[in-house]
Amino acid sequence: MSVLPQMNLNIPCPEVLRKRIIPEDTVNLLSIRELCTRAGIPLRVSGADVDRPRILVSGEFPTAKARLSDGRWIQVISAEDIPADFPALRTMEILAYGFFDYAARECLCHRGFFGATG
């Protein structure tokens, strides 16, 4: 039996960066499909949005919803907010329960990925 990571009780509340625009050519965006692959979990949703690059893990920006220079909104997760254990899975956890991202939540929900804290 493998040891499950504990639930993260300190999931950040994302800001909305209305005035800061991130140049799109300076970031490497991920899609939900790519993040699931990195986390080693199955993608449990479908639709065009699963392949749309919209997630940025950043050492420069805070955890927030931000706008790219082309006008698209993206979800930015600060590298400081991601616990060191299971980083891709923890990124999904922040998307699911910090940003209330439907696709991320469906990929994690009722899967037993996180053990209860005591």
Long-range contacts (C-beta under 8 A, 24 or more apart in sequence): 3-115, 4-112, 4-113, 4-114, 4-115, 5-83, 5-85, 5-86, 5-89, 5-90, 5-113, 5-114, 5-115, 6-114, 6-115, 6-116, 6-117, 7-114, 7-115, 7-116, 7-117, 8-83, 8-90, 8-93, 8-94, 8-114, 9-117, 11-93, 11-94, 11-97, 11-98, 12-63, 12-78, 12-81, 12-94, 12-98, 13-98, 14-63, 14-64, 14-65, 14-75, 14-76, 14-98, 14-99, 15-62, 15-63, 15-64, 15-65, 16-64, 16-65, 16-66, 17-61, 17-62, 17-64, 17-65, 17-66, 17-67, 17-76, 18-67, 20-61, 20-66, 20-67, 21-66, 21-67, 21-68, 21-69, 22-56, 22-61, 22-66, 22-67, 22-68, 22-69, 22-74, 22-76, 23-68, 23-69, 24-68, 24-69, 24-70, 24-72, 25-69, 27-56, 27-58, 27-68, 27-74, 28-56, 29-53, 29-54, 29-55, 29-56, 29-74, 30-54, 30-55, 30-56, 30-57, 31-55, 32-101, 32-103, 32-104, 32-107, 35-88, 35-91, 35-92, 35-95, 35-104, 36-92, 36-107, 38-88, 39-86, 39-88, 39-89, 39-91, 39-92, 40-88, 40-89, 41-89, 41-92, 41-107, 41-108, 41-111, 41-113, 42-107, 43-107, 44-106, 44-107, 45-102, 45-103, 45-106, 45-107, 49-103, 50-103, 55-91, 55-95, 57-82, 57-91, 63-94, 63-98, 65-99, 75-99, 75-101, 89-113
